[in-house]
């Protein structure tokens, strides 16, 4: 375990690319679960907000790509979530299933009520980051006890 500030910064930066990655790195580095949650949640929220407010180029690129190529597996999963649960389900469950960055980018191409979609995506990020941090904490403790 290195310096706490560098470890938390690493979790934050990696967490911007996806909360699963940020959580994993945090546990690997031995960072406190509280700091893992805060760093991963804040970085995922920041990534979502950046893509929401400045993602018009990405949105245009995805729309063009969708008509040229077939849909990727993540796009198909997002579309199924959207068709089954609407913009609320895509925002909340998409954060867990396909990751916050991909959820927001695909959601911006699918959803008409974008502000409500943003709120549900942010709620999903916070909820799933907390739930996975708690699950990870108990998993690490259980594995540590078994290994003794």
Secondary structure, DSSP 4 states (H G I P E B T S, - for coil): ---HHHHHHHHHHHHTT-HHHHHHHHHHHT--HHHHHHHHHHHHHHHHHHHHHH-HHHHHHHHHHHHHS---HHHHHHHHHHHHHHHHHHHHHHHHHT-HHHHHHHHHHH-S-HHHHHHHHHHHHHHHHHHHHHHHHHHHHHHHHHH-
